[in-house]
Amino acid sequence: MTVIRSVVLGCGSYLPRQVLTNAELASRVDTSDEWIVQRTGIRQRHIAAEGEFTSHLAINAARAALADAGIDAQAIDLIVLATSTPDNTFPATAVAVQSGLGINHGAAFDLQAVCSGFVFALATADNFLRAGAFKRALVIGAETFSRILDWNDRGTCVLFGDGAGALVIEAQEQPGELSDRGILTSHLRSDGRHKAKLYVDGGPSSTQQVGHLRMEGREVFKHAVGMITDVIVDAFKASGTTAEDIDWFIPHQANKRIIDASAHKLHIAPQKVVLTVDMHGNTSAASIPLAMSVAVKDGRVKKGDLVLLEAMGGGFTWGSVLLRW
């Protein structure tokens, strides 16, 4: 008996031109390249230009993904955009992307799960496609976190950057086996008790201002590895796979130490881990598709590879997606 799977047709990304190095940051706040690299693995990040919005980054990434897929934008009937830094309070930035791509049919909406946003968006689009509600979706992660940073807070301003990444996925019939292409399983979690550990201290209802990102770094690190491994173990159980079966592990690019610790705990070989945190910093919902795009372009991720995605973000939210490329 066949099943419907959401199969990846194309992948694309976009990074703003401006690069901010650790050395440049050290001239602004009390920090150093050595301190940042040792604790996070980050060496540089990209910063959106004045007048360059989240929607602009998302449109460019979407166009790159469509070109990679070899399909026209008019073939898309669903856009799910993961972001914590929308252009406006409303409407959804996804509709700006829809308009920018010349699409006036189907549905477009934003999804907010902070750094887990892309995993949540991919799982959401997958459910719509498997239910038969839509045929082809653009799933995008796009952020301009530079706009919500306190540039005097050395504990946070060194961590984040701007960027966007996108996938085109299509509902296709597959045999219903582990060898199927497409999304095989997804697992999502949230626990609002941890809100105060990572949040933005503003919003329309509370302060009527955007606010700045605030984080209890040690607390986030302490919870991260356990939460990440939780949803990955669930993915292994649901699919009947193990760490040895995974061709590529593409985690949220928040901190190299968290990524290394998670891979070690799960017995995922270091050579299977895709790392881009050194080049991009933490781009929140954009980090997984950005890393994915790098690994596809350089030839590491190939058709038929089993790819494991995971993320954790403010809320706390966390989740995993297992897919065959």
C-alpha positions as CSV (number, residue, x, y, z in Angstrom):
1,M,0.0,0.0,0.0
2,T,1.4,3.4,-1.0
3,V,1.6,6.4,1.3
4,I,1.9,10.2,0.6
5,R,5.3,11.6,1.5
6,S,6.5,15.2,1.4
7,V,9.5,15.0,-0.9
8,V,12.2,17.6,-1.2
9,L,12.5,19.1,-4.7
10,G,14.8,21.9,-4.1
11,C,16.8,23.9,-1.5
12,G,18.0,27.5,-1.4
13,S,19.4,30.2,0.8
14,Y,20.3,33.8,1.1
15,L,22.7,35.7,3.3
16,P,23.0,39.5,3.6
17,R,26.2,41.0,2.2
18,Q,27.5,42.5,5.4
19,V,29.8,40.2,7.4
20,L,30.5,41.1,11.1
21,T,33.6,39.3,12.4
22,N,34.4,38.6,16.0
23,A,37.3,41.1,15.8
24,E,34.9,43.8,14.8
25,L,32.6,42.9,17.7
26,A,35.5,43.1,20.1
27,S,36.0,46.7,19.2
28,R,32.4,47.4,20.3
29,V,31.9,45.3,23.4
30,D,34.2,43.7,26.0
31,T,34.8,40.4,24.3
32,S,37.4,38.7,22.0
33,D,37.6,36.4,19.1
34,E,39.2,33.7,21.3
35,W,36.4,34.0,23.9
36,I,33.6,33.7,21.3
37,V,35.2,30.9,19.4
38,Q,36.1,28.9,22.5
39,R,32.5,29.1,23.9
40,T,30.4,29.0,20.8
41,G,32.5,28.1,17.7
42,I,31.2,31.3,16.0
43,R,33.7,33.3,13.9
44,Q,31.4,35.6,12.0
45,R,27.8,36.4,11.2
46,H,25.9,38.2,8.5
47,I,23.9,41.4,9.2
48,A,21.0,42.7,7.1
49,A,21.5,46.1,5.5
50,E,19.4,49.1,6.4
51,G,16.0,48.7,4.6
52,E,16.6,45.0,4.1
53,F,13.8,43.1,5.8
54,T,13.1,39.5,6.7
55,S,10.7,39.3,3.7
56,H,13.6,40.3,1.4
57,L,15.8,37.6,2.7
58,A,13.0,35.1,2.5
59,I,12.1,36.0,-1.1
60,N,15.7,35.5,-2.2
61,A,16.0,32.2,-0.5
62,A,12.7,31.1,-1.9
63,R,13.8,32.0,-5.4
64,A,17.0,30.0,-5.0
65,A,15.0,27.0,-3.8
66,L,12.6,27.2,-6.7
67,A,15.5,27.5,-9.2
68,D,17.1,24.4,-7.5
69,A,13.8,22.5,-7.8
70,G,13.4,23.6,-11.4
71,I,9.8,24.7,-11.0
72,D,7.9,28.0,-11.4
73,A,6.6,29.9,-8.4
74,Q,3.1,29.4,-9.7
75,A,3.4,25.7,-8.9
76,I,3.5,26.5,-5.1
77,D,0.1,26.5,-3.3
78,L,1.4,26.8,0.3
79,I,4.0,29.0,2.0
80,V,4.9,28.4,5.6
81,L,7.4,31.0,6.9
82,A,9.1,30.4,10.3
83,T,10.3,33.6,11.8
84,S,10.5,35.5,15.1
85,T,11.4,38.8,13.4
86,P,8.5,39.5,11.0
87,D,8.4,42.7,8.9
88,N,5.3,43.9,10.7
89,T,3.1,42.8,13.6
90,F,0.7,41.9,10.9
91,P,0.1,40.9,8.2
92,A,2.2,37.7,8.1
93,T,5.6,38.2,6.4
94,A,4.7,35.0,4.4
95,V,2.1,37.0,2.4
96,A,4.8,39.6,1.5
97,V,6.9,36.6,0.2
98,Q,3.8,35.3,-1.6
99,S,3.3,38.7,-3.3
100,G,7.0,39.1,-4.0
101,L,7.0,35.8,-5.8
102,G,3.9,36.8,-7.9
103,I,1.7,34.1,-6.3
104,N,-1.9,35.0,-5.7
105,H,-3.4,31.6,-5.0
106,G,-3.2,29.1,-2.1
107,A,-2.3,30.0,1.4
108,A,0.6,31.7,3.2
109,F,1.2,32.2,6.9
110,D,3.9,32.7,9.5
111,L,4.9,30.2,12.2
112,Q,6.6,31.3,15.4
113,A,8.6,28.7,17.4
114,V,11.8,30.7,17.6
115,C,14.9,28.6,16.8
116,S,12.8,25.5,16.4
117,G,10.7,27.3,13.8
118,F,11.9,25.6,10.7
119,V,11.4,22.1,12.2
120,F,7.9,23.1,13.3
121,A,7.1,24.7,9.9
122,L,8.4,21.7,8.0
123,A,6.3,19.3,10.1
124,T,3.2,21.6,9.7
125,A,3.6,21.8,5.9
126,D,4.1,18.0,5.8
127,N,0.9,17.4,7.5
128,F,-1.0,19.6,5.1
129,L,0.5,17.9,2.1
130,R,-0.1,14.4,3.4
131,A,-3.7,15.3,4.2
132,G,-4.2,16.3,0.5
133,A,-4.9,20.0,1.3
134,F,-2.0,21.3,-0.8
135,K,0.4,19.8,-3.4
136,R,3.6,21.8,-3.2
137,A,4.9,24.0,-0.4
138,L,7.7,26.5,0.2
139,V,9.0,26.1,3.8
140,I,11.1,29.0,4.7
141,G,13.2,30.0,7.8
142,A,14.1,33.7,7.7
143,E,15.4,36.0,10.4
144,T,16.8,39.5,11.0
145,F,17.8,38.9,14.7
146,S,20.2,41.9,14.5
147,R,17.1,44.0,14.9
148,I,16.2,42.6,18.3
149,L,19.7,42.4,19.9
150,D,21.0,44.6,22.6
151,W,24.4,45.5,21.1
152,N,25.7,46.3,24.6
153,D,25.0,42.9,25.9
154,R,28.1,40.8,25.1
155,G,26.3,37.6,26.3
156,T,23.9,37.7,23.4
157,C,25.0,40.1,20.7
158,V,27.9,37.9,19.8
159,L,25.7,34.9,19.1
160,F,23.2,35.8,16.5
161,G,23.1,36.7,12.8
162,D,20.7,37.2,9.9
163,G,19.8,35.0,7.0
164,A,17.2,32.8,5.2
165,G,16.9,29.3,3.9
166,A,14.1,27.5,2.1
167,L,12.9,24.1,0.9
168,V,10.4,23.2,-1.8
169,I,8.5,20.0,-0.9
170,E,5.9,18.1,-2.9
171,A,3.3,15.5,-2.0
172,Q,4.3,12.3,-3.8
173,E,3.1,8.7,-3.6
174,Q,5.8,6.4,-2.1
175,P,5.9,2.7,-1.3
176,G,5.5,3.2,2.5
177,E,8.9,1.9,3.4
178,L,12.0,3.2,5.1
179,S,13.6,3.7,1.7
180,D,10.9,6.2,0.7
181,R,12.1,9.7,-0.3
182,G,10.6,12.5,1.8
183,I,9.7,13.2,5.4
184,L,9.5,9.9,7.3
185,T,8.7,11.2,10.8
186,S,8.6,14.4,12.9
187,H,8.4,15.1,16.6
188,L,7.6,18.4,18.2
189,R,7.6,19.5,21.9
190,S,7.1,22.6,24.0
191,D,7.4,23.5,27.7
192,G,6.3,27.0,28.6
193,R,7.8,26.8,32.1
194,H,11.1,27.8,30.7
195,K,10.0,31.1,29.0
196,A,12.1,33.3,31.2
197,K,15.3,31.6,30.2
198,L,15.2,32.8,26.6
199,Y,12.8,35.6,25.5
200,V,12.3,39.1,24.1
201,D,11.4,41.7,26.7
202,G,8.8,43.4,24.5
203,G,5.7,43.0,22.3
204,P,2.5,44.7,21.1
205,S,0.4,43.5,24.0
206,S,2.9,43.9,26.8
207,T,5.1,46.9,26.1
208,Q,4.0,48.2,22.7
209,Q,7.6,48.0,21.7
210,V,9.7,45.3,20.0
211,G,12.1,44.8,22.9
212,H,15.5,43.0,23.0
213,L,16.5,39.4,23.3
214,R,17.3,38.2,26.8
215,M,18.9,34.9,27.7
216,E,20.1,32.9,30.6
217,G,22.9,31.2,28.7
218,R,23.9,28.5,31.2
219,E,20.3,27.5,31.8
220,V,19.7,27.2,28.0
221,F,22.9,25.1,27.6
222,K,21.9,22.9,30.5
223,H,18.5,22.0,29.0
224,A,19.5,21.9,25.4
225,V,21.3,18.5,25.1
226,G,18.6,16.6,27.0
227,M,15.8,18.1,25.0
228,I,17.5,17.6,21.7
229,T,18.2,13.9,22.3
230,D,14.7,13.3,23.5
231,V,13.0,14.0,20.2
232,I,15.8,12.3,18.2
233,V,15.4,9.1,20.2
234,D,11.6,9.4,19.4
235,A,12.5,9.7,15.7
236,F,14.7,6.6,15.8
237,K,11.9,4.6,17.6
238,A,9.2,5.7,15.1
239,S,11.3,4.9,12.0
240,G,13.2,1.8,13.3
241,T,16.5,3.5,12.6
242,T,19.6,4.1,14.7
243,A,22.4,6.7,14.7
244,E,24.4,4.4,12.3
245,D,21.7,4.6,9.7
246,I,21.9,8.4,9.5
247,D,23.9,9.8,6.6
248,W,23.8,13.5,7.8
249,F,22.9,15.2,11.0
250,I,21.9,18.8,10.4
251,P,21.2,20.4,13.8
252,H,20.1,24.0,14.7
253,Q,23.3,26.0,14.6
254,A,23.3,27.7,18.0
255,N,26.5,26.6,19.6
256,K,29.2,24.1,18.6
257,R,29.6,22.8,22.1
258,I,25.8,21.9,22.2
259,I,26.0,20.3,18.8
260,D,29.1,18.3,19.7
261,A,27.6,17.1,23.0
262,S,24.4,16.1,21.4
263,A,26.1,14.1,18.6
264,H,28.3,12.4,21.2
265,K,25.4,11.5,23.4
266,L,23.5,10.0,20.4
267,H,26.6,8.2,19.1
268,I,26.4,10.1,15.8
269,A,29.9,10.1,14.2
270,P,31.4,13.6,14.0
271,Q,32.0,13.3,10.2
272,K,28.2,13.1,9.7
273,V,27.5,16.4,11.5
274,V,27.0,19.5,9.3
275,L,28.4,22.6,11.0
276,T,28.0,26.1,9.7
277,V,27.7,28.0,13.1
278,D,31.3,29.3,12.5
279,M,30.2,31.2,9.3
280,H,26.6,32.2,10.2
281,G,26.3,32.4,13.9
282,N,22.8,31.5,15.3
283,T,20.3,32.5,12.7
284,S,17.4,31.0,14.7
285,A,14.7,29.6,12.3
286,A,17.0,30.1,9.3
287,S,19.9,28.1,10.6
288,I,18.9,24.6,9.6
289,P,17.9,25.4,6.0
290,L,21.1,27.5,5.7
291,A,23.2,24.6,6.8
292,M,21.3,22.3,4.6
293,S,21.9,24.5,1.6
294,V,25.6,24.6,2.2
295,A,25.8,20.7,2.5
296,V,23.7,20.3,-0.7
297,K,25.8,22.8,-2.7
298,D,29.1,21.2,-1.7
299,G,27.9,17.8,-2.6
300,R,27.7,16.2,0.8
301,V,23.9,15.7,0.9
302,K,22.8,13.6,-2.1
303,K,19.6,12.0,-3.3
304,G,18.7,9.0,-1.2
305,D,20.6,10.2,1.9
306,L,18.9,9.8,5.3
307,V,19.0,13.3,7.0
308,L,18.2,14.1,10.6
309,L,17.2,17.6,11.6
310,E,16.8,18.9,15.1
311,A,16.3,22.2,16.9
312,M,15.6,23.8,20.2
313,G,14.4,27.4,20.8
314,G,12.8,29.8,23.2
315,G,9.6,28.7,24.9
316,F,11.2,26.2,25.3
317,T,10.3,24.5,22.0
318,W,12.2,21.6,20.4
319,G,11.7,19.1,17.6
320,S,13.1,16.7,15.1
321,V,12.5,15.7,11.5
322,L,13.8,12.6,9.8
323,L,13.8,12.7,6.0
324,R,15.3,10.9,3.0
325,W,16.7,13.4,0.5
